[in-house]
Amino acid sequence: MEQLTFRDVFYRQGGKEILKDVSAQFSAGDFVSIVGPSGSGKSTFLRLCCHLISPTEGKIFFHGKDMLQEDPIGLRKKISYCFQEPVLWGNTVEDNVAFPYRVRDRKIDREKIVSLLARFHLDESYLSHEVKGLSGGEKQRISLVRTLLFEPEILLLDEVTSALDAENAELVEKEILRMNRKGVTVLWVTHNDAQSRKYADRLLTLENGRIQSSEEIK
Ligand SMILES: Nc1ncnc2c1ncn2[C@@H]1O[C@H](COP(=O)(O)OP(=O)(O)OP(=O)(O)O)[C@@H](O)[C@H]1O
């Protein structure tokens, strides 16, 4: 069975048709790059994938069940979304990386956190750093650490390496690839041509709110 299915989905907001007649299917373990010009609807598509917003028309199914009927908290644990603009909260980095444990009522695994931070070139001392003093690239990596601490079924990534230098972008790509190889579905919005083809097995192109093409890469 398909993991995630869009059937004839429209999304309208503010008198504008942002997504039009979108149908698409994703299976467990897919790695799909979502590309298209600015304003073509890529972020809106990702927000629909995790029910941050719901279709104006049409349906989205998760494991064959209408997503609107899914428990929102349960869904958050199965489908993780990393935003284009990193959103950090609380005072310190620790407040952020502890959050995924708090929502799951699990004991914090400090060793795992420190090891994931290290993979992104952030040492343990960052845990006590105040969020407000961090650079854009540090914020982006910390928001990724927060997202990647638990393996979701589907990982939604929106331009997550845009504030990173080439070396850090590659570290992030490797980590995401590692997750995908464990079976996590990755839907990745990227403006970077090379990045969009590097690991993905499918390239989904949006244009003016419609799926313009779906190209198998390998
Ligand atoms: N809540 C909203 N109300 C009105 N218009 C919206 C809303 N959300 C998105 N839009 C508009 O819908 C279009 C698609 O936006 P979206 O952010 O999905 O595009 P995108 O392809 O991700 O763009 P970018 O590559 O620039 O991030 C844009 O024209 C945007 O201004």
The ligand as a Tripos MOL2 file, in Angstrom:
@<TRIPOS>MOLECULE
LIG
   31    33     1     0     0
SMALL
NO_CHARGES

@<TRIPOS>ATOM
      1 N1         -1.5250   31.4810    3.5760 N.pl3     1 LIG1
      2 C1         -1.3850   32.0300    2.3660 C.ar      1 LIG1
      3 N2         -2.2010   33.0270    1.9470 N.ar      1 LIG1
      4 C2         -2.0780   33.5630    0.7270 C.ar      1 LIG1
      5 N3         -1.1310   33.1940   -0.1680 N.ar      1 LIG1
      6 C3         -0.2940   32.2240    0.1970 C.ar      1 LIG1
      7 C4         -0.3650   31.5730    1.4740 C.ar      1 LIG1
      8 N4          0.6160   30.6330    1.5390 N.ar      1 LIG1
      9 C5          1.2630   30.6900    0.3640 C.ar      1 LIG1
     10 N5          0.7290   31.6370   -0.4310 N.ar      1 LIG1
     11 C6          1.1510   31.9590   -1.8130 C.3       1 LIG1
     12 O1          1.1320   30.7540   -2.5600 O.3       1 LIG1
     13 C7          2.2110   30.6920   -3.4740 C.3       1 LIG1
     14 C8          3.0260   29.4440   -3.2080 C.3       1 LIG1
     15 O2          3.7390   29.6020   -1.9860 O.3       1 LIG1
     16 P1          4.8000   28.5270   -1.4700 P.3       1 LIG1
     17 O3          5.4560   29.1000   -0.2670 O.co2     1 LIG1
     18 O4          4.1280   27.2190   -1.3370 O.co2     1 LIG1
     19 O5          5.8020   28.4840   -2.7100 O.3       1 LIG1
     20 P2          7.2740   27.8910   -2.8220 P.3       1 LIG1
     21 O6          7.3180   27.1680   -4.1080 O.co2     1 LIG1
     22 O7          7.6010   27.1200   -1.5920 O.co2     1 LIG1
     23 O8          8.1450   29.2050   -2.9010 O.3       1 LIG1
     24 P3          9.6850   29.4890   -2.4480 P.3       1 LIG1
     25 O9         10.5380   28.6220   -3.3270 O.co2     1 LIG1
     26 O10         9.8430   30.9440   -2.7380 O.co2     1 LIG1
     27 O11         9.7790   29.1470   -0.9910 O.co2     1 LIG1
     28 C9          2.9670   31.9920   -3.3170 C.3       1 LIG1
     29 O12         2.5340   32.8820   -4.3010 O.3       1 LIG1
     30 C10         2.5690   32.4680   -1.9240 C.3       1 LIG1
     31 O13         2.6290   33.8630   -1.8250 O.3       1 LIG1
@<TRIPOS>BOND
     1     1     2 1
     2     2     3 ar
     3     2     7 ar
     4     3     4 ar
     5     4     5 ar
     6     5     6 ar
     7     6     7 ar
     8     6    10 ar
     9     7     8 ar
    10     8     9 ar
    11     9    10 ar
    12    10    11 1
    13    11    12 1
    14    11    30 1
    15    12    13 1
    16    13    14 1
    17    13    28 1
    18    14    15 1
    19    15    16 1
    20    16    17 2
    21    16    18 1
    22    16    19 1
    23    19    20 1
    24    20    21 2
    25    20    22 1
    26    20    23 1
    27    23    24 1
    28    24    25 2
    29    24    26 1
    30    24    27 1
    31    28    29 1
    32    28    30 1
    33    30    31 1
@<TRIPOS>SUBSTRUCTURE
     1 LIG1         1 GROUP 0 **** ****
